[in-house]
């Protein structure tokens, strides 16, 4: 029995009917940018992706039904998250804002195009779509968001309660 089959079997036995998904993402410090609202939203994105992986069951009809029920909610969540990041970037005058926003816009356009194709009857392979999301989110958080929020933390000041604050009166803005 291959190692992956053994892991699946052991995890299945331990978790009582919960499938082991090696594609699922576990939150770790490598995703943390150090700004609570962004880290919380990133955790939400990872949860969304994990939920999609958990609905990859090999039954195309069931996966289509699931995708239909979740895609609009997913797009809305992603737009809210990107809007939050972009407001922070604008407020801090982040020099890489245009490039970062372009990445966001391209990603949203791609996801919406996939959703429209799905609505028109194009075949959707949920596992491929979910891997696309996972790979994009990994690369985006690990590179672009880390750079962006490192800059933002440098330009922010720390209030007495320990929270970061960016003031309009701050000369760096």
Rosetta blueprint (number, residue, H / E / L):
1 X L
2 X L
3 X H
4 X H
5 X H
6 X H
7 X H
8 X H
9 X H
10 X H
11 X H
12 X H
13 X H
14 X H
15 X H
16 X L
17 X L
18 X L
19 X L
20 X L
21 X L
22 X L
23 X L
24 X L
25 X L
26 X L
27 X L
28 X L
29 X H
30 X H
31 X H
32 X L
33 X L
34 X L
35 X L
36 X H
37 X H
38 X H
39 X H
40 X H
41 X H
42 X H
43 X H
44 X H
45 X H
46 X H
47 X H
48 X H
49 X H
50 X H
51 X H
52 X H
53 X H
54 X H
55 X L
56 X L
57 X L
58 X L
59 X L
60 X H
61 X H
62 X H
63 X H
64 X H
65 X H
66 X H
67 X H
68 X H
69 X H
70 X H
71 X H
72 X H
73 X H
74 X H
75 X H
76 X H
77 X H
78 X H
79 X H
80 X H
81 X H
82 X H
83 X H
84 X H
85 X H
86 X H
87 X H
88 X H
89 X H
90 X H
91 X H
92 X L
93 X L
94 X L
95 X L
96 X L
97 X H
98 X H
99 X H
100 X H
101 X H
102 X H
103 X H
104 X H
105 X H
106 X H
107 X H
108 X H
109 X H
110 X H
111 X H
112 X H
113 X H
114 X H
115 X H
116 X H
117 X H
118 X H
119 X H
120 X L
121 X L
122 X L
123 X L
124 X L
125 X L
126 X H
127 X H
128 X H
129 X H
130 X H
131 X H
132 X H
133 X H
134 X H
135 X H
136 X H
137 X H
138 X H
139 X H
140 X H
141 X H
142 X H
143 X H
144 X H
145 X H
146 X H
147 X H
148 X H
149 X H
150 X H
151 X H
152 X H
153 X H
154 X H
155 X H
156 X L
157 X E
158 X E
159 X L
160 X L
161 X L
162 X L
163 X L
164 X E
165 X E
166 X L
167 X L
168 X L
169 X L
170 X L
171 X L
172 X L
173 X L
